Each structure stands twice: as structure tokens, then as C-alpha cells.
Amino acid sequence: MPASPSTARAINDRLALRLLQQQGPLTAGQLKQLTGLSRPTVADLVERLQSAGLITVVGETGAERRGPNARLYGIVADRAHLAALDVRTDGLTVVVADLLGTVLAEASVPIGGDTGTGPAVEQAVALVERTAKEAGAERLHSVGVGAPGLIDPATGELRDSSGLPAWHRRLAGALQERLAARVLVENETNLAALAEQRDGVAVDRDTFVLLWLGHGVGAAVVLDGALRRGASGGTGEIGFLPVPGTDGLPSATGCEGGFHSLAGAAAITELAARHGLVPPAEPHSHEPPAATVVRAAVAAMGGTPTEGSEALAVSAPDSGATEVRAAAAFLNALADRLAIGVASVTAVLDPGCVVLGGEIGQAGGAALASLVQDRLTTMSPLHTEVRAGALGGGAVLRGALFTARDAAQDELFPLLAPQA
């Protein structure tokens, strides 16, 4: 059954808006070429979108060209303002952006473990309000929140967890009440996967797993282009995965003894210390010390993968040979540990691609990813590419911003439904 004229108009409008968002300002002629629509149809949709306040003329193409075909149309970026939050156990970071995702202001605040729930929520909400004011945003349309823990798939709320501060669960409601904005909460690792798929190393993958390596460990599963959360929102809680090489088994109330005990930041720092490696006195930005020591080890190796490690250690000058050997041994041992988790995921899901994300995955880069892939090749018959994440810890904020932007655009952009 052919679409009604009103439905066809809505489809064309949204297509044009998506193109303007993805490719920047375009002329009517370029919209005609990219959409395949006729010139009168494009002229009509441009007029409709201008009247709705969604697009405007932002310039012209060519110094000698004039007229409607030379005008460049772009989305009205300040039609809506968005916020994205990366909530950690010890504080949070917020960015405020426009409808195109351009960051206008950013700020962070530490929240100590001894801070009460009420004061902690007030600090967090006040930070968002101040950052929005700094960005010139009179009101926020949508707020994306990335937080550790399980998200209830039925309610979209952060589930109770004894390992997380109580203020985490109160934050979304307080934001919605104070800001009158739409607030969307998602697991931090899932948001990192969304960011890597939209704007990172997984842009060419419809199916992949992101292994988050930060202060803790987690995984996000994307199958056939869709994020999979599981029946209780617990897909990817790989820290609880029972693995060899630990002193015990995880429990329902704690992941000690699981994969977390091999690949969490504290475990990696301890592993480095066993090899005589300690983080520098001044760590790299706000990343975990484990990420700093991994980056230093890769630098000591010259960024070379495992197969060249031993040769480099032997041929290095005496003054640096000990450091190089220690770095090689540490990275090999870390790759052994990570390969256990990656092989487990691969055996169950066969994703074809695993991204080592988070601050530690980014610090290890292609060198660590290559080491893990070498081991995976000997452990699994399933071909799996291991890639280093491109966005590091910033992936959570990027993913939260994508979530907020999608929500705003779904409301502001014409819906794919008949119009009255």
C-alpha cells in the first residue's frame, strides 16, 4: 500500500534532516542529489523545515553563484540543548551541547564516599545547572546519563546495588524534577559501545562486543546493529565471569574471584608491580593508574606487538634492557589474562570483533590488542578481530550525548506518521 502524501512528506523531511546532520550544511541541489527527490519536492520540504524552525540559511556556495540553489541550509543547532553525564563512584563529569552535538561547556565535580545521599545529589544537579548556564542554555531538552550498574529493562531505572553509592539511583529523578528535561539512564559500557559504533573503531561493524577496561570491567554486546541488554539488564556483567587464575569464585554480591580479579584496574596495577613496574608519580590526566602503567609499558616496547618483544628486550642497550624486559613480560601476562575473558565471550556469541575499550584499552592501543588477538587465535577456532578502542574513557560521555541527541531529534524532527 503506497504511503499517504502526509506520510511521504514526513519521511522526506526526516531524511533531509538526517543528511543535514550527518554531512553538514547542504544546498537544495545537493539535497536533491542525495535524496533522489524531484526539485519541486525538495523546494517544498526546505520551505516546510524553515517554517518549522528546524533549518535555516547558513551561507552560500561559490562567490559568483546566487539564488535559492546556492543557499546552504543547516539545522538550527540551538533549537534544543542537551546534556550528557558520566557518573562514577567518586564524582561525575557533565557536558552541555547543542542539537548538532557541538560541546558548549564541560565541568566535573568530585563527590567523596563520605558525602551523604542528599548533598551528593544536590552537588550533581547543581553542577549540571551551572554548566547549562555557562553554555547559554535556558533549558535542557534531553539529558543522557551513563552510570555503572544494571539498568532495569522494564523501567529504565538504575537498579539497587550494594556496590554503588545511593545517590546514583536518586540522581535521575532529581534531574528530571529540577530541569524539566527528559532524562535517559544507560549503563556506561553500553554507552561506550554506542559511541565506538557511531564515532569510533566499530563504525563498520553491526555485530561486536566492547570489553570495557577501566576502574572495573564490563562488556557491551551489539548484535545485528542492536544493543542487547538481557532479561534483567545484566548482559555484559563479565566481571562476575568465573575464570581460572583467581583465588576463588564470584558471588551474587561481589565479583571478586571472577574476571574482575584478573582485569580490573587494581588487579592490573598489582600485576605491573610484580614485574617491577609502577605508575608514574603524576598519572596521565584522570585515568586509572593501571592505564598509565600500561601506556608506559607500551612506550617502553616502542609500541611493538608480542612477536617482537623478546628480540627487542635482548637487543636493547643494557641501560634499558631491564625496563624493556619488564614491560614485555607485563604486557604478555596482561594479554594472557584478557584473552581468557575475550575467548569466553567469543565462544558464546561469535561476534567477529571485540573492542578493548575504556582507559586501559585505549592505553594499550594496537600493541595490546595484537597480543590478545595472537592468544585468541590459539584458544578459539572462531575468527575474531581484536581492536583497540579509539575513545577511551570519553566514550561514555560521547555515548550519553548521542542518546540525548537521538531523544531530542525524535521529538523535534517530523515523525514517520501521517500528519493532520
N, C-alpha and C positions, 0 to 999 in steps of 0.2 A: 504494500500500500504506500503510495507516494506521500511524502511529508506535506503537511499543510503549508500555505505561504508563511504563516506566522512562525511555525517551527523551522522552516528553511531559513528565515531571516535570523532567528536566534542562533542556529548552527553557524551560519556565515559570520555573524558578529563575533561569536566566541572564537572561531578560527582566526579571524583577523586580529583579535586581541592577543591570542597566544603568539602569533607571529610577531606582533609588535613587541611583546615582552621578550621573546627569545632572540630576536635579531635586531632589536633596536629600532629607531625611527625609520619609517619607510614611506615612499611616495605612493600615491594611488596606483600608478603604473606598476610599481613593484608588488603591491598587494594583489593586483590583477594577475600578474605572472605567477606569484606563489600560490594563490588560491585556485586559479583556473576559472574564476568567475568573470562574467562579462563586465565591460566598462560601466554600463549603467547600474549594474548591481553593486559594484564596488563604490560608485559615487553615492548611491543610496545608503550603504552601510556606514560610509565615512560620515555622512551628514547625521545619521542616527546616533552614532557613537559620540560625535561632537556635541549634539544636543543633550545627550545624557551626561555630559561632563566627564566622560571616560578617556577621550583622546583630545589632543589639541595640536595646532601647528607649532612645531618647534624649530623650523628653519626651512631653507630651500636648498635644492641641489643645483650646482652649476652657477657660475656667475652670470651667464648670458641667458639662462632659461627663466621664464616667468610663467605664471598661470597656475591653475589647480594641479596639473600633473607634476609641477616642480616642487610643490609643497611637501615638506617632510612632516609626517604625523607621528606622534608618540603618545604613550599612555601618560595620563595626568598622575604623576608619581605621588603627589601629596593628597590624592583623593582619600587615601587611608594610611594611617601609621600603624606599625607593627612592633611588637617586642618579642625578643627571644631570651630565655633564661637557661643557663646551665647551672643546675643546683647540685652542689656537692655536700658532703657531710660536714665540711668546715667552712662553708660560705657559698656565695653564688656570684655569677657574672651575668650582666644583662646588656643587650644591645637593642637600640631602637632604630628602625629603618623605615623607608617609605615603601610604596606599593611595588616598586621595582626591585626591592631588596637592597638598595643602597644604604649602608650604615651611616646614621646621622650622629649617634652618640653611643658611648660604651662606658661601663663602670663595673667595679667589683666591690664586694664587701666581705670581710672575714666574719664568721659567726662561730664563736667558741663553743666548745662542748658543754660549758657550764652556763651558757645562756638559757634562760627559761623559754618555754614554748611561745608564750605571748610576745615577749620582747624580740625573739628571733623573727617571728612573723612580721612584726612591725618594722624591724630593720630591713627586711627583704622588700616589703611593699613600698616603704619609703624610698628605697634605692631606685625602684622602678619608676616611681613618680618623679623623682629628681632627674633621672636620665631622660624621661619623656619631655620634661620641661626644658632641659638643655637642648634637646633635639628640635624644639619648637613645635611639638605635637600637643595640640589642645586636648585630644582624646586618642586613646589607643583602640583600634578596631579589633585586633586579634592578638593573643599572646600565646606563644608556644613555649612549653616548659619541658626541659629534659631533666630527668631525675633518676637516680639509681633505684632499683626495686621493681616489684611486679605491678603492672597496670591491669586492673580488673577489666577484662574484655567486655563485660556487660555494662559497667557504669563508666568506664574511662577514668576511674579514680585510682590513685596510688594506694596499694593495699598495705595494711598494717604489717610492720616488720620490726622485730626486736632489735635488728642491727642498724636501723636508721633513726635519725632524730625525729621526734614527734612533730616538729614544726614543718617538716616536709609535707605531711598529709594535710596540714591546715593551710598551706600557702595558696593552693589553687582557689579555694573558696574565698579567702581574704582578697586575692587579686580581683576576682570576679565582682565581689561586693564593692570594693573601693574604686575600681577603674571602670566598671560597667562595660567591660570588654568580654569577648568570647575567649575563654581560657582552655587550652588543649594540653593535656599532660601525656607524655610518652616516655617510655624507658630510654635512657641515654644512649644505650648501644644501638637500639633501633633507629634513633635519630642519626647516629653516626653513619649507619648503613645507608640511610636515605641520602645523606649528604655525599657520600662516596659514589652513590649511583647517579646522582644528579650532576655532581660537580667535581668528582674525584677520579679514582682509578677504576671504578666499576661502571663507567658510563656505557660500556659496550656489553654489559652482562645483564641478562634478565634473571639469571639464577646464580647466586653466590652466597657465601657465608662470610660475615665480618667477625673476626676474632678480636675483641676489644682487650687491649693490654695497657692498662693504666694503673691506678692505685689497686683496683681489683681486676677481675677477668669476667668476661661475658661474651656472648655471641648473639648475632642477629642473623636471621635466616630469611633470605629473599628467594622465593620460588616462582618462576614464570612471571616475574615482574611484581609480585605481591609480597608484602611483608607478612610473615607467618608468626602469630603470637601464641598459638596453642590454646587449649581448652581453658586454662586458668591464667593465661598471660605469661606463662613461665618458659616458653620456648627460648632456648639460648642461655639458660642458667647453668653454663658449663663449669662454673666454679664448684658445683656440687658433684661433678662427674667423678666417680671412683676411678682411680688410676693407680698403677704401680709406682713405687718410688716414694710413697709418703709413709708416715708413721701410723696411720690409722685409716678410718673411713669417715666420710662426712655424715652429718646427722640432719634431722629435719630442722634444727635450729641453728646450724652453723656449717660452713663449708670447709672448715679445717679438716685436713685429711683427704680432700678432693683435689681437683685440678688447680684450685686456688693456691694450694700449698706448694705447688710447683711453679706457677706462672704469675702469681700476684706480685705486686711491686716489692713487698717486704721479702718475699722468697727470692726474688731475683737479686736484690741488694745483698742478701746473705750469701747467695751463690757467688756473686762477684768477690765478696770478702774472702771466701775460701780460696780464690785464685789470686789473692793479694791485690785486688782492685777495689778502690774506694771512690765514692763520688767526690768531685772537686769541692773545695770549701764553699765556692759560690756556684750553686746549681744553675742550670740553664732555665731562665725565666721561672715560671711557676710549675714546671713539670715535676713528676716524682723523681727523687734521686736515682731510682733504678734506670729511668730513661737517660739521665745524664751520664751514668756509667756505661750504659750500652753504647751511647753515641761516642764516648771517649774510646771504647774498645774498638769500634768500627774504624774510627780515625787512626788508631794505632796500627790497624791492619791495612791501612790505605784503602779501605772500602772493598778489599778483595774477598771473594767468596771462599768457602772452605777448602776447595781443592788446591788453592794456592797458599793456604795458611801455613802449613808446616814448612814448605820451602822458604817462605818469607822469613819465618822465625829462625831458621838455620842460617840463612844468608845475611840476616840483618847485622849491622855493626854491634860489637859487644856491648856498647853503652845502651843500646836499645833492645837488644835481643831478649832480655828477661821480660820487658814490658810487652813485646810482641808475642812471646810465647804465652804469657799470662792472658793476653787479650784473645789469642786464638783458642786457648783451652776453655776460657769462659764462654765465648760465643758458640763453640761446639757443644758445650754442656747445655747452654740455654736452648739451642736448636733441638737437642735431644728431647728436652722437656716439652717444648712447644709442639714438636711433631707428634707426641702422644695424643694431645688434645685434637690436633688437626686430623690425624688418622682416624680418631673415633668419630668425628663429625663426618668425615668423608665416607666412612663405611656405612653410615646410616642414611645420609642424604645424597651422596654423589653429586655435589654442587658444581663440580668442574672448576671452581675458582674459590680460593679462600684469601681474604684480605686481612693482613695483620694491621689492625687499626690502633687507635689510641696513641698516647705519647710515646710508649715504648716501641710500638710497631713502627711509628714514623722514625724514631731514633735509630732503629736497626736498619731501616731502609732496604734497598735491594740486596745488600750483603746478607742480612739476617734472613730475608725471605728466600734467598737462594739456598742457604744452609738448610732451612726447614724443608724446602722442596726436594733437595737431594735425599734427605732421610725419608720423606714421604714416598718417594719413588721405590724405595726398597721395602716399605711397610705395606703398601696398598697396590692392588692391580688396577685401581681406578685412576685414570689420568686426571690430575688436579693441578691447576696452576696456582702458585702462591705468590701474591703480590703484596708489596708494602703500601700501606695507606698513605694518601697524599695530604690529608688534612689534619692528622694528629688529634690532639685534644680539642682543637677548634671545630671538629666535625659536629660535636653536639650542638653548639650554638648555630652552626650553619643549618643543620637539620631542623632545629626548632624554628628557625626563621622561615625555612621552606614550608613547614607545617602551618605557621601563622599566615604566610602569604597565600597558600592554597585556600585556606578557610576564607580569607578576605575576598579573594577573587571569585570563589564560588558564589558568594553573596552579591558582589558588586557587578560581576560580569553577567551578561544575559544568560539565563538558564536555558538548557536544551529542552524546552517545553513550550507548548502553544501559548502565545501571548494574547491577552484580551484585546 
